[in-house]
């Protein structure tokens, strides 16, 4: 299991822990899953966020 899969699983599990109260909890699960996926992609090196963080390119 790579970091992307682990991050997605962690986000979904955190969301499921909250998801006992209907549709708003589903939205929380969806958001946490997306955040977990993004974090996993960054850790795998598949997503470059250096432009967002102000690092990377020298002018």
PDB file of N, CA, C, O and CB in Angstrom:
ATOM      1  N   UNK A   1       0.862  -1.172   0.000  1.00  0.00           N
ATOM      2  CA  UNK A   1       0.000   0.000   0.000  1.00  0.00           C
ATOM      3  C   UNK A   1       0.904   1.230   0.000  1.00  0.00           C
ATOM      4  O   UNK A   1       1.736   1.393   0.892  1.00  0.00           O
ATOM      5  CB  UNK A   1      -0.978   0.001   1.235  1.00  0.00           C
ATOM      6  N   UNK A   2       0.740   2.092  -0.999  1.00  0.00           N
ATOM      7  CA  UNK A   2       1.576   3.283  -1.071  1.00  0.00           C
ATOM      8  C   UNK A   2       0.959   4.423  -0.248  1.00  0.00           C
ATOM      9  O   UNK A   2      -0.113   4.275   0.338  1.00  0.00           O
ATOM     10  CB  UNK A   2       1.766   3.718  -2.542  1.00  0.00           C
ATOM     11  N   UNK A   3       1.655   5.550  -0.220  1.00  0.00           N
ATOM     12  CA  UNK A   3       1.212   6.674   0.607  1.00  0.00           C
ATOM     13  C   UNK A   3      -0.109   7.262   0.127  1.00  0.00           C
ATOM     14  O   UNK A   3      -0.901   7.748   0.934  1.00  0.00           O
ATOM     15  CB  UNK A   3       2.274   7.756   0.624  1.00  0.00           C
ATOM     16  N   UNK A   4      -0.353   7.222  -1.188  1.00  0.00           N
ATOM     17  CA  UNK A   4      -1.619   7.743  -1.705  1.00  0.00           C
ATOM     18  C   UNK A   4      -2.785   6.917  -1.184  1.00  0.00           C
ATOM     19  O   UNK A   4      -3.784   7.466  -0.718  1.00  0.00           O
ATOM     20  CB  UNK A   4      -1.618   7.750  -3.244  1.00  0.00           C
ATOM     21  N   UNK A   5      -2.657   5.614  -1.263  1.00  0.00           N
ATOM     22  CA  UNK A   5      -3.716   4.728  -0.778  1.00  0.00           C
ATOM     23  C   UNK A   5      -3.884   4.842   0.728  1.00  0.00           C
ATOM     24  O   UNK A   5      -5.005   4.835   1.236  1.00  0.00           O
ATOM     25  CB  UNK A   5      -3.418   3.282  -1.158  1.00  0.00           C
ATOM     26  N   UNK A   6      -2.777   4.948   1.435  1.00  0.00           N
ATOM     27  CA  UNK A   6      -2.836   5.081   2.886  1.00  0.00           C
ATOM     28  C   UNK A   6      -3.500   6.388   3.293  1.00  0.00           C
ATOM     29  O   UNK A   6      -4.310   6.418   4.220  1.00  0.00           O
ATOM     30  CB  UNK A   6      -1.438   4.997   3.483  1.00  0.00           C
ATOM     31  N   UNK A   7      -3.154   7.468   2.597  1.00  0.00           N
ATOM     32  CA  UNK A   7      -3.758   8.770   2.899  1.00  0.00           C
ATOM     33  C   UNK A   7      -5.253   8.773   2.624  1.00  0.00           C
ATOM     34  O   UNK A   7      -6.034   9.305   3.414  1.00  0.00           O
ATOM     35  CB  UNK A   7      -3.084   9.867   2.085  1.00  0.00           C
ATOM     36  N   UNK A   8      -5.654   8.175   1.497  1.00  0.00           N
ATOM     37  CA  UNK A   8      -7.073   8.089   1.170  1.00  0.00           C
ATOM     38  C   UNK A   8      -7.803   7.247   2.208  1.00  0.00           C
ATOM     39  O   UNK A   8      -8.879   7.630   2.667  1.00  0.00           O
ATOM     40  CB  UNK A   8      -7.272   7.499  -0.237  1.00  0.00           C
ATOM     41  N   UNK A   9      -7.243   6.124   2.578  1.00  0.00           N
ATOM     42  CA  UNK A   9      -7.866   5.261   3.580  1.00  0.00           C
ATOM     43  C   UNK A   9      -7.991   5.966   4.925  1.00  0.00           C
ATOM     44  O   UNK A   9      -9.018   5.855   5.594  1.00  0.00           O
ATOM     45  CB  UNK A   9      -7.064   3.974   3.742  1.00  0.00           C
ATOM     46  N   UNK A  10      -6.953   6.689   5.320  1.00  0.00           N
ATOM     47  CA  UNK A  10      -6.996   7.415   6.593  1.00  0.00           C
ATOM     48  C   UNK A  10      -8.080   8.481   6.583  1.00  0.00           C
ATOM     49  O   UNK A  10      -8.829   8.621   7.549  1.00  0.00           O
ATOM     50  CB  UNK A  10      -5.639   8.056   6.890  1.00  0.00           C
ATOM     51  N   UNK A  11      -8.163   9.229   5.494  1.00  0.00           N
ATOM     52  CA  UNK A  11      -9.193  10.251   5.389  1.00  0.00           C
ATOM     53  C   UNK A  11     -10.590   9.661   5.426  1.00  0.00           C
ATOM     54  O   UNK A  11     -11.480  10.197   6.087  1.00  0.00           O
ATOM     55  CB  UNK A  11      -9.009  11.043   4.122  1.00  0.00           C
ATOM     56  N   UNK A  12     -10.783   8.557   4.716  1.00  0.00           N
ATOM     57  CA  UNK A  12     -12.101   7.920   4.702  1.00  0.00           C
ATOM     58  C   UNK A  12     -12.466   7.337   6.076  1.00  0.00           C
ATOM     59  O   UNK A  12     -13.613   7.434   6.512  1.00  0.00           O
ATOM     60  CB  UNK A  12     -12.137   6.815   3.640  1.00  0.00           C
ATOM     61  N   UNK A  13     -11.496   6.744   6.738  1.00  0.00           N
ATOM     62  CA  UNK A  13     -11.775   6.191   8.067  1.00  0.00           C
ATOM     63  C   UNK A  13     -12.113   7.289   9.075  1.00  0.00           C
ATOM     64  O   UNK A  13     -12.997   7.116   9.914  1.00  0.00           O
ATOM     65  CB  UNK A  13     -10.576   5.381   8.563  1.00  0.00           C
ATOM     66  N   UNK A  14     -11.412   8.411   8.991  1.00  0.00           N
ATOM     67  CA  UNK A  14     -11.751   9.529   9.867  1.00  0.00           C
ATOM     68  C   UNK A  14     -13.153  10.044   9.560  1.00  0.00           C
ATOM     69  O   UNK A  14     -13.912  10.392  10.464  1.00  0.00           O
ATOM     70  CB  UNK A  14     -10.723  10.662   9.720  1.00  0.00           C
ATOM     71  N   UNK A  15     -13.478  10.086   8.289  1.00  0.00           N
ATOM     72  CA  UNK A  15     -14.814  10.526   7.903  1.00  0.00           C
ATOM     73  C   UNK A  15     -15.895   9.564   8.360  1.00  0.00           C
ATOM     74  O   UNK A  15     -16.960   9.989   8.809  1.00  0.00           O
ATOM     75  CB  UNK A  15     -14.889  10.697   6.411  1.00  0.00           C
ATOM     76  N   UNK A  16     -15.628   8.273   8.248  1.00  0.00           N
ATOM     77  CA  UNK A  16     -16.604   7.273   8.679  1.00  0.00           C
ATOM     78  C   UNK A  16     -16.844   7.377  10.185  1.00  0.00           C
ATOM     79  O   UNK A  16     -17.960   7.164  10.659  1.00  0.00           O
ATOM     80  CB  UNK A  16     -16.126   5.852   8.309  1.00  0.00           C
ATOM     81  N   UNK A  17     -15.798   7.704  10.925  1.00  0.00           N
ATOM     82  CA  UNK A  17     -15.955   7.880  12.367  1.00  0.00           C
ATOM     83  C   UNK A  17     -16.929   9.016  12.679  1.00  0.00           C
ATOM     84  O   UNK A  17     -17.605   8.996  13.708  1.00  0.00           O
ATOM     85  CB  UNK A  17     -14.595   8.157  13.021  1.00  0.00           C
ATOM     86  N   UNK A  18     -16.996   9.995  11.794  1.00  0.00           N
ATOM     87  CA  UNK A  18     -17.896  11.131  11.981  1.00  0.00           C
ATOM     88  C   UNK A  18     -19.262  10.863  11.348  1.00  0.00           C
ATOM     89  O   UNK A  18     -20.262  11.469  11.733  1.00  0.00           O
ATOM     90  CB  UNK A  18     -17.280  12.402  11.384  1.00  0.00           C
ATOM     91  N   UNK A  19     -19.297   9.953  10.378  1.00  0.00           N
ATOM     92  CA  UNK A  19     -20.460   9.778   9.507  1.00  0.00           C
ATOM     93  C   UNK A  19     -21.581   8.937  10.127  1.00  0.00           C
ATOM     94  O   UNK A  19     -22.015   7.948   9.536  1.00  0.00           O
ATOM     95  CB  UNK A  19     -20.024   9.144   8.222  1.00  0.00           C
ATOM     96  N   UNK A  20     -22.021   9.310  11.251  1.00  0.00           N
ATOM     97  CA  UNK A  20     -23.153   8.616  11.863  1.00  0.00           C
ATOM     98  C   UNK A  20     -24.384   9.507  11.911  1.00  0.00           C
ATOM     99  O   UNK A  20     -25.391   9.162  12.528  1.00  0.00           O
ATOM    100  CB  UNK A  20     -22.793   8.147  13.270  1.00  0.00           C
ATOM    101  N   UNK A  21     -24.291  10.671  11.245  1.00  0.00           N
ATOM    102  CA  UNK A  21     -25.390  11.633  11.343  1.00  0.00           C
ATOM    103  C   UNK A  21     -25.924  12.110  10.006  1.00  0.00           C
ATOM    104  O   UNK A  21     -26.341  13.264   9.905  1.00  0.00           O
ATOM    105  CB  UNK A  21     -24.948  12.808  12.126  1.00  0.00           C
ATOM    106  N   UNK A  22     -25.930  11.271   8.968  1.00  0.00           N
ATOM    107  CA  UNK A  22     -26.596  11.630   7.726  1.00  0.00           C
ATOM    108  C   UNK A  22     -25.743  12.347   6.698  1.00  0.00           C
ATOM    109  O   UNK A  22     -24.520  12.212   6.666  1.00  0.00           O
ATOM    110  CB  UNK A  22     -27.740  12.462   8.031  1.00  0.00           C
ATOM    111  N   UNK A  23     -26.442  13.133   5.838  1.00  0.00           N
ATOM    112  CA  UNK A  23     -25.804  13.757   4.680  1.00  0.00           C
ATOM    113  C   UNK A  23     -24.681  14.723   5.027  1.00  0.00           C
ATOM    114  O   UNK A  23     -23.653  14.695   4.350  1.00  0.00           O
ATOM    115  CB  UNK A  23     -26.827  14.475   3.883  1.00  0.00           C
ATOM    116  N   UNK A  24     -24.810  15.576   6.038  1.00  0.00           N
ATOM    117  CA  UNK A  24     -23.667  16.448   6.377  1.00  0.00           C
ATOM    118  C   UNK A  24     -22.412  15.640   6.729  1.00  0.00           C
ATOM    119  O   UNK A  24     -21.298  16.041   6.391  1.00  0.00           O
ATOM    120  CB  UNK A  24     -24.035  17.367   7.554  1.00  0.00           C
ATOM    121  N   UNK A  25     -22.592  14.530   7.394  1.00  0.00           N
ATOM    122  CA  UNK A  25     -21.445  13.683   7.722  1.00  0.00           C
ATOM    123  C   UNK A  25     -20.864  13.047   6.460  1.00  0.00           C
ATOM    124  O   UNK A  25     -19.655  12.832   6.377  1.00  0.00           O
ATOM    125  CB  UNK A  25     -21.853  12.591   8.730  1.00  0.00           C
ATOM    126  N   UNK A  26     -21.718  12.744   5.473  1.00  0.00           N
ATOM    127  CA  UNK A  26     -21.222  12.239   4.192  1.00  0.00           C
ATOM    128  C   UNK A  26     -20.318  13.270   3.538  1.00  0.00           C
ATOM    129  O   UNK A  26     -19.269  12.923   2.996  1.00  0.00           O
ATOM    130  CB  UNK A  26     -22.393  11.881   3.253  1.00  0.00           C
ATOM    131  N   UNK A  27     -20.715  14.531   3.585  1.00  0.00           N
ATOM    132  CA  UNK A  27     -19.884  15.583   2.999  1.00  0.00           C
ATOM    133  C   UNK A  27     -18.547  15.695   3.731  1.00  0.00           C
ATOM    134  O   UNK A  27     -17.506  15.907   3.110  1.00  0.00           O
ATOM    135  CB  UNK A  27     -20.621  16.931   3.035  1.00  0.00           C
ATOM    136  N   UNK A  28     -18.588  15.550   5.051  1.00  0.00           N
ATOM    137  CA  UNK A  28     -17.347  15.569   5.830  1.00  0.00           C
ATOM    138  C   UNK A  28     -16.460  14.403   5.397  1.00  0.00           C
ATOM    139  O   UNK A  28     -15.250  14.572   5.246  1.00  0.00           O
ATOM    140  CB  UNK A  28     -17.646  15.494   7.360  1.00  0.00           C
ATOM    141  N   UNK A  29     -17.043  13.229   5.196  1.00  0.00           N
ATOM    142  CA  UNK A  29     -16.290  12.062   4.749  1.00  0.00           C
ATOM    143  C   UNK A  29     -15.660  12.316   3.384  1.00  0.00           C
ATOM    144  O   UNK A  29     -14.499  11.976   3.158  1.00  0.00           O
ATOM    145  CB  UNK A  29     -17.197  10.828   4.692  1.00  0.00           C
ATOM    146  N   UNK A  30     -16.415  12.904   2.493  1.00  0.00           N
ATOM    147  CA  UNK A  30     -15.918  13.207   1.158  1.00  0.00           C
ATOM    148  C   UNK A  30     -14.739  14.172   1.214  1.00  0.00           C
ATOM    149  O   UNK A  30     -13.732  13.970   0.536  1.00  0.00           O
ATOM    150  CB  UNK A  30     -17.033  13.790   0.298  1.00  0.00           C
ATOM    151  N   UNK A  31     -14.866  15.211   2.015  1.00  0.00           N
ATOM    152  CA  UNK A  31     -13.790  16.203   2.133  1.00  0.00           C
ATOM    153  C   UNK A  31     -12.548  15.585   2.767  1.00  0.00           C
ATOM    154  O   UNK A  31     -11.434  15.804   2.291  1.00  0.00           O
ATOM    155  CB  UNK A  31     -14.259  17.414   2.964  1.00  0.00           C
ATOM    156  N   UNK A  32     -12.731  14.819   3.830  1.00  0.00           N
ATOM    157  CA  UNK A  32     -11.584  14.192   4.489  1.00  0.00           C
ATOM    158  C   UNK A  32     -10.906  13.180   3.571  1.00  0.00           C
ATOM    159  O   UNK A  32      -9.680  13.061   3.576  1.00  0.00           O
ATOM    160  CB  UNK A  32     -12.022  13.510   5.788  1.00  0.00           C
ATOM    161  N   UNK A  33     -11.689  12.457   2.790  1.00  0.00           N
ATOM    162  CA  UNK A  33     -11.106  11.534   1.826  1.00  0.00           C
ATOM    163  C   UNK A  33     -10.280  12.254   0.778  1.00  0.00           C
ATOM    164  O   UNK A  33      -9.196  11.794   0.420  1.00  0.00           O
ATOM    165  CB  UNK A  33     -12.190  10.728   1.155  1.00  0.00           C
ATOM    166  N   UNK A  34     -10.775  13.373   0.284  1.00  0.00           N
ATOM    167  CA  UNK A  34     -10.043  14.160  -0.703  1.00  0.00           C
ATOM    168  C   UNK A  34      -8.753  14.724  -0.116  1.00  0.00           C
ATOM    169  O   UNK A  34      -7.713  14.725  -0.774  1.00  0.00           O
ATOM    170  CB  UNK A  34     -10.919  15.295  -1.232  1.00  0.00           C
ATOM    171  N   UNK A  35      -8.824  15.199   1.112  1.00  0.00           N
ATOM    172  CA  UNK A  35      -7.620  15.717   1.776  1.00  0.00           C
ATOM    173  C   UNK A  35      -6.605  14.599   1.969  1.00  0.00           C
ATOM    174  O   UNK A  35      -5.412  14.790   1.733  1.00  0.00           O
ATOM    175  CB  UNK A  35      -7.974  16.358   3.140  1.00  0.00           C
ATOM    176  N   UNK A  36      -7.076  13.440   2.394  1.00  0.00           N
ATOM    177  CA  UNK A  36      -6.186  12.291   2.555  1.00  0.00           C
ATOM    178  C   UNK A  36      -5.535  11.893   1.243  1.00  0.00           C
ATOM    179  O   UNK A  36      -4.350  11.561   1.207  1.00  0.00           O
ATOM    180  CB  UNK A  36      -6.949  11.112   3.127  1.00  0.00           C
ATOM    181  N   UNK A  37      -6.308  11.925   0.163  1.00  0.00           N
ATOM    182  CA  UNK A  37      -5.765  11.599  -1.153  1.00  0.00           C
ATOM    183  C   UNK A  37      -4.691  12.599  -1.566  1.00  0.00           C
ATOM    184  O   UNK A  37      -3.637  12.203  -2.064  1.00  0.00           O
ATOM    185  CB  UNK A  37      -6.884  11.566  -2.199  1.00  0.00           C
ATOM    186  N   UNK A  38      -4.944  13.882  -1.366  1.00  0.00           N
ATOM    187  CA  UNK A  38      -3.967  14.907  -1.727  1.00  0.00           C
ATOM    188  C   UNK A  38      -2.678  14.778  -0.919  1.00  0.00           C
ATOM    189  O   UNK A  38      -1.583  14.893  -1.470  1.00  0.00           O
ATOM    190  CB  UNK A  38      -4.564  16.291  -1.525  1.00  0.00           C
ATOM    191  N   UNK A  39      -2.807  14.544   0.366  1.00  0.00           N
ATOM    192  CA  UNK A  39      -1.628  14.382   1.215  1.00  0.00           C
ATOM    193  C   UNK A  39      -0.828  13.163   0.773  1.00  0.00           C
ATOM    194  O   UNK A  39       0.400  13.211   0.713  1.00  0.00           O
ATOM    195  CB  UNK A  39      -2.035  14.251   2.699  1.00  0.00           C
ATOM    196  N   UNK A  40      -1.518  12.080   0.466  1.00  0.00           N
ATOM    197  CA  UNK A  40      -0.835  10.877  -0.003  1.00  0.00           C
ATOM    198  C   UNK A  40      -0.109  11.107  -1.313  1.00  0.00           C
ATOM    199  O   UNK A  40       1.010  10.626  -1.495  1.00  0.00           O
ATOM    200  CB  UNK A  40      -1.821   9.748  -0.162  1.00  0.00           C
ATOM    201  N   UNK A  41      -0.734  11.839  -2.230  1.00  0.00           N
ATOM    202  CA  UNK A  41      -0.089  12.140  -3.520  1.00  0.00           C
ATOM    203  C   UNK A  41       1.155  12.998  -3.322  1.00  0.00           C
ATOM    204  O   UNK A  41       2.161  12.801  -4.003  1.00  0.00           O
ATOM    205  CB  UNK A  41      -1.075  12.857  -4.465  1.00  0.00           C
ATOM    206  N   UNK A  42       1.091  13.948  -2.394  1.00  0.00           N
ATOM    207  CA  UNK A  42       2.264  14.783  -2.111  1.00  0.00           C
ATOM    208  C   UNK A  42       3.381  13.920  -1.546  1.00  0.00           C
ATOM    209  O   UNK A  42       4.538  14.070  -1.940  1.00  0.00           O
ATOM    210  CB  UNK A  42       1.910  15.926  -1.123  1.00  0.00           C
ATOM    211  N   UNK A  43       3.052  13.023  -0.632  1.00  0.00           N
ATOM    212  CA  UNK A  43       4.064  12.155  -0.032  1.00  0.00           C
ATOM    213  C   UNK A  43       4.667  11.192  -1.046  1.00  0.00           C
ATOM    214  O   UNK A  43       5.842  10.840  -0.940  1.00  0.00           O
ATOM    215  CB  UNK A  43       3.463  11.374   1.121  1.00  0.00           C
ATOM    216  N   UNK A  44       3.880  10.763  -2.027  1.00  0.00           N
ATOM    217  CA  UNK A  44       4.382   9.888  -3.084  1.00  0.00           C
ATOM    218  C   UNK A  44       5.187  10.651  -4.126  1.00  0.00           C
ATOM    219  O   UNK A  44       5.864  10.037  -4.950  1.00  0.00           O
ATOM    220  CB  UNK A  44       3.232   9.169  -3.755  1.00  0.00           C
ATOM    221  N   UNK A  45       5.126  11.960  -4.104  1.00  0.00           N
ATOM    222  CA  UNK A  45       5.825  12.770  -5.089  1.00  0.00           C
ATOM    223  C   UNK A  45       5.070  12.897  -6.404  1.00  0.00           C
ATOM    224  O   UNK A  45       5.646  13.321  -7.405  1.00  0.00           O
ATOM    225  CB  UNK A  45       7.179  12.193  -5.345  1.00  0.00           C
ATOM    226  N   UNK A  46       3.803  12.540  -6.418  1.00  0.00           N
ATOM    227  CA  UNK A  46       2.987  12.612  -7.627  1.00  0.00           C
ATOM    228  C   UNK A  46       2.321  13.981  -7.786  1.00  0.00           C
ATOM    229  O   UNK A  46       1.778  14.288  -8.848  1.00  0.00           O
ATOM    230  CB  UNK A  46       1.925  11.520  -7.605  1.00  0.00           C
ATOM    231  N   UNK A  47       2.362  14.793  -6.745  1.00  0.00           N
ATOM    232  CA  UNK A  47       1.744  16.118  -6.783  1.00  0.00           C
ATOM    233  C   UNK A  47       2.751  17.115  -6.239  1.00  0.00           C
ATOM    234  O   UNK A  47       3.230  16.973  -5.114  1.00  0.00           O
ATOM    235  CB  UNK A  47       0.407  16.157  -5.961  1.00  0.00           C
ATOM    236  N   UNK A  48       3.074  18.132  -7.043  1.00  0.00           N
ATOM    237  CA  UNK A  48       4.062  19.129  -6.656  1.00  0.00           C
ATOM    238  C   UNK A  48       3.352  20.377  -6.139  1.00  0.00           C
ATOM    239  O   UNK A  48       2.639  21.046  -6.887  1.00  0.00           O
ATOM    240  CB  UNK A  48       4.988  19.479  -7.846  1.00  0.00           C
ATOM    241  N   UNK A  49       3.546  20.682  -4.881  1.00  0.00           N
ATOM    242  CA  UNK A  49       2.905  21.849  -4.276  1.00  0.00           C
ATOM    243  C   UNK A  49       3.907  22.959  -3.988  1.00  0.00           C
ATOM    244  O   UNK A  49       3.591  23.904  -3.266  1.00  0.00           O
ATOM    245  CB  UNK A  49       2.194  21.450  -2.992  1.00  0.00           C
ATOM    246  N   UNK A  50       5.109  22.854  -4.544  1.00  0.00           N
ATOM    247  CA  UNK A  50       6.127  23.861  -4.259  1.00  0.00           C
ATOM    248  C   UNK A  50       5.715  25.240  -4.761  1.00  0.00           C
ATOM    249  O   UNK A  50       6.094  26.247  -4.163  1.00  0.00           O
ATOM    250  CB  UNK A  50       7.452  23.459  -4.885  1.00  0.00           C
ATOM    251  N   UNK A  51       4.949  25.304  -5.844  1.00  0.00           N
ATOM    252  CA  UNK A  51       4.465  26.590  -6.344  1.00  0.00           C
ATOM    253  C   UNK A  51       3.480  27.241  -5.390  1.00  0.00           C
ATOM    254  O   UNK A  51       3.449  28.464  -5.258  1.00  0.00           O
ATOM    255  CB  UNK A  51       3.818  26.414  -7.700  1.00  0.00           C
ATOM    256  N   UNK A  52       2.686  26.433  -4.733  1.00  0.00           N
ATOM    257  CA  UNK A  52       1.719  26.962  -3.779  1.00  0.00           C
ATOM    258  C   UNK A  52       2.374  27.416  -2.482  1.00  0.00           C
ATOM    259  O   UNK A  52       1.896  28.331  -1.812  1.00  0.00           O
ATOM    260  CB  UNK A  52       0.667  25.921  -3.479  1.00  0.00           C
ATOM    261  N   UNK A  53       3.474  26.760  -2.144  1.00  0.00           N
ATOM    262  CA  UNK A  53       4.155  27.078  -0.895  1.00  0.00           C
ATOM    263  C   UNK A  53       5.200  28.177  -1.053  1.00  0.00           C
ATOM    264  O   UNK A  53       5.814  28.593  -0.071  1.00  0.00           O
ATOM    265  CB  UNK A  53       4.807  25.841  -0.343  1.00  0.00           C
ATOM    266  N   UNK A  54       5.407  28.653  -2.287  1.00  0.00           N
ATOM    267  CA  UNK A  54       6.354  29.733  -2.517  1.00  0.00           C
ATOM    268  C   UNK A  54       7.771  29.254  -2.649  1.00  0.00           C
ATOM    269  O   UNK A  54       8.694  30.068  -2.648  1.00  0.00           O
ATOM    270  CB  UNK A  54       6.274  30.723  -1.420  1.00  0.00           C
ATOM    271  N   UNK A  55       7.980  27.940  -2.764  1.00  0.00           N
ATOM    272  CA  UNK A  55       9.307  27.397  -2.948  1.00  0.00           C
ATOM    273  C   UNK A  55       9.395  26.796  -4.336  1.00  0.00           C
ATOM    274  O   UNK A  55       8.386  26.617  -5.018  1.00  0.00           O
ATOM    275  CB  UNK A  55       9.640  26.349  -1.865  1.00  0.00           C
ATOM    276  N   UNK A  56      10.598  26.491  -4.739  1.00  0.00           N
ATOM    277  CA  UNK A  56      10.755  25.799  -6.011  1.00  0.00           C
ATOM    278  C   UNK A  56      11.494  26.637  -7.032  1.00  0.00           C
ATOM    279  O   UNK A  56      12.719  26.558  -7.123  1.00  0.00           O
ATOM    280  CB  UNK A  56       9.413  25.406  -6.556  1.00  0.00           C
ATOM    281  N   UNK A  57      10.783  27.431  -7.793  1.00  0.00           N
ATOM    282  CA  UNK A  57      11.405  28.186  -8.885  1.00  0.00           C
ATOM    283  C   UNK A  57      12.109  29.430  -8.356  1.00  0.00           C
ATOM    284  O   UNK A  57      11.580  30.173  -7.529  1.00  0.00           O
ATOM    285  CB  UNK A  57      10.355  28.582  -9.932  1.00  0.00           C
ATOM    286  N   UNK A  58      13.314  29.625  -8.863  1.00  0.00           N
ATOM    287  CA  UNK A  58      14.051  30.859  -8.562  1.00  0.00           C
ATOM    288  C   UNK A  58      13.825  31.831  -9.704  1.00  0.00           C
ATOM    289  O   UNK A  58      13.840  31.437 -10.871  1.00  0.00           O
ATOM    290  CB  UNK A  58      15.583  30.582  -8.355  1.00  0.00           C
ATOM    291  N   UNK A  59      13.618  33.076  -9.384  1.00  0.00           N
ATOM    292  CA  UNK A  59      13.412  34.074 -10.440  1.00  0.00           C
ATOM    293  C   UNK A  59      14.688  34.743 -10.799  1.00  0.00           C
ATOM    294  O   UNK A  59      14.706  35.613 -11.670  1.00  0.00           O
ATOM    295  CB  UNK A  59      12.401  35.108 -10.023  1.00  0.00           C
TER     296      UNK A  59
END
